[in-house]
Structure formats: C-alpha cells, structure tokens
Amino acid sequence: MSTPKSHQVRHDLLHAARTLIAERGWSAVSTRTLAQRAGVGPGLVHYHFPSLNALLNEAALTGMAAVIDQPLTHLPPETDPHQGLDQLLAHIDTYTPQGPDTVLFTEAYLAATRDAELRQGITELLQRLRTHLSTWLHQSGIAQPETTAHLLAATIDGLMLHRTLDPDLSTDKTAPVLRRLLNTPTEEEQ
C-alpha cells in the first residue's frame, strides 16, 4: 500500500533523476548521487524502483510526457491550422537550447538507442503526439493529415534537438516553411 510519504519519496526521486540527467548526463547518474539529491538513503532507490535504469526511464518519460502534452491541451480541434502551428512553435521557443527539458530529451533519445524499453516508451509518446496532431489536422481539412502529422511532429522534435547545436535556429525562420504544410488542399488535390 502506498502512503503519502512513500508517494513523496517516489516523486522526489523522479524529480532528482530528471534534474541530474539534465545537469550531468544520463550515464553520470548513480544510485548514490540520486539518493543524495533526493535527500533519501540509497536503499530507497531500489525499494521504489526495480533498478536505477527503470527509475531513469520513468523520470525521462514522465518529463517528456509533460513537455509533449502541455501544448496539446491548448490545441482544441477548432483551432485554425496556422494559429495552431504558431501556438506550437511559440511553445517550442520557451525551451532554451541548453535548458533542462531540452537536455532531457537529447539524453533520453541517446539512451533509447541502447534501451529497448525506453525506446518503446518514447515511441508511444510520439505516437500520442502524432495522433492528436492528425485528428486536429483532419478536422481542419488538411490533406493527408496522418502523414502531415508525422512530418510536423518530426520537424518540431528536430527543431528542439537542432537548436541545442544551433541556437539561432528560431521558429521565426522555420514558421513560413511549416505554414505551407498546413495549407488546405485545392480542388485538384482532393
């Protein structure tokens, strides 16, 4: 049975893991440093999680889900495609190239190349994003909404990752090109 204190310890461990991943990198997070950062004994790490890797995976996936889900809650189906794109791009601009959420994504993607469970979790998050975008695009009358959603999601994801290397890659520069993806089809295309 989970107690409020137990729930708080889990929360603190997950928060500490996200922070340490962003500060030190995935592979530099140890059970000892994690427990110390969370203010608990090292034994509690393995009491609450089957392994350090399981804790890191859950921390990354819950952090990534919060980043992905936040703009989607503000993208109702009736939102005009260009306004919705502007909202998504404005959301991306809130993440700095070296900010903790941006680094968390980068570190998690790298770790997922070696961890099938993490890769599956990230794939499910991205599918959730694409499904939401596809539904929104379909209701907005955009041609090929599923393919467009895949391309839009990959582009948004890529913008966040590329900005870690090129901070000048602003959404102001990319928005005009992305808006062309969201033009409603002409009669010949339908």
N, C-alpha and C positions, 0 to 999 in steps of 0.2 A: 504494500500500500504506500502510495506517495504522500508524503507530508509536505506542508508548506516549506519547511526548512530544506527538505530534500529537493523540492522543485527549485528553490532559490540557488542551491549549490549547483544543480544542473545548468541553470540559467547563467550563473557566474562562470562556470567552466566554458560554456559555449561562447560567451562574450569574450573571455580571456583568450580563447583559441582564435577567434576572428581577429582580435587585436594583434596577437603575436604573429599570426600568418602575415598580416599586412606590414608589421614592423620588421620581422626577421626573415621571413620566407618560410614556406611550408616545412622544408626539411630541417630547419633550425629549431622547431618547436619540440621540446622534450616534455615528458611527464612532469619532471621536477619544476621546470620553468613555468609550465602551465599551472600547476597546483599553486606555486608561489604567487603568480599573478592573480589567481582567483582567490587567494587567501585561505586555501584549504590544504589538508595533508595530501601527499601524493597517493595514498591508498584510496582516497575518494574518487580519483580519476577512474580507476578500474572498478570501483564499486558501481559507479553510474554508467560506465560505458565499457563494452567488451574489450576495447583496445584504444590506444591513442589514435590510431588511424581512423577508427569508427567515430571518435569524437571530432577529429579534424574534418572528416567528411560531412558530418551533420552540421558542424559550425559553418562550413563553407556553403552548404546547400541552403541552410536557413537564411544566411546572409544574402546569398544570391537571389533567393525567392523574394525577399523583401525588396530588393532593388528592382526586380522584374515586375512584381505585382503592383508596386506603388503607382507607376504611370497608367497601368491598365485600369485601375479603379476610377481614373479620371478620364476615361475614353469611352463614353457611352455610345451605343450603336448609332445614335442620331447625329454624332459629331461629323461635320464636314471633313472629307479626307485631307484637305490641305490644312485645315485648322488642327486636326488630329496629329498630322505629321509635325506641324510646328510645336504642338504640345510635347510630343515625344522627343523632338530634338532639343527643346528647351530643358527638358528633364535631363538629357544627357549632359548638357552644359553645366549642370550643377555638380557633376563629378569631375574633380580635378585629375589631371594625368597621374599624379603620384598620391592621390587620396586613398584612404584605406579600402573603400569599396572597389575602386578600380584595381588596386593591387590584389585584393582578394580574388577577383575574377581571374586575373592573369595567373596567379599562383594556382588556383583551382584547376584552370584549364591545363596547365603544365602537369600538375599531379594526376589529372584524369588520363593522361597518356600512359600512365603506369598502373592505373587502378580502375578495373572494370566496373566496380560498384559505384565509384564516384562518377565515372563517365556516364553510366546509366542514369544516375540522378540528375546530372546536368542535362542530358538528352531529354529527360522528362520535363524539366523546367523550360527548356527551349521549345518543346512541343506545346506546352501550355501557352507560351507567348505566341507562337505561330497560330494556334487555334483561335485565340482571342482576336489576333490581328486579321485572320482570314474571315471570321464572322463579321467583324466590323467592316472590312473591305467589301465583302459580299453585299451587306446591307447598304453600302454606299454606292453600289453599282459599278465597282471597279472590275475590269476584265481580269480573268484568271486570278481570282482572289487567293487561292491556296498558294500558287507559285509566287504571286506578288508578296504574300505574307512571308514566305520563306526568304525571299530576296531582301525584303525590308528588315526582317529580324537579323539576318546575317550582316546586313550593312550597318545597322545600329550597333550590333555587337562588335563588329570590326572597327567602327569609329571609336568606340571606347578603348579598345585594345591598341589601336594605332596611335591614339592620342598620347599614350604613355611614351612613345618614341618621338612623336611629332606634335608637341603641344599647340602648334599653330594650325592644326587641322581642326578648324572650327566648323560648327554646323552652319554658320553663315555661308561658308564656301560650298558646302555639300547640299544644302537645302534646295537650291534651284534644280539641281540634277535629280534629287529624290522626288521632287514635286512632279516631275514628268512621269514617274512611275504611276502616279495616282490620278492621272487624267482619266476621265470616264471614256469608255470606248466610243468611237464614231460608229455610224450605222454599218459601214463596211466591215468593221472588226467584230460586230456582234453576230 
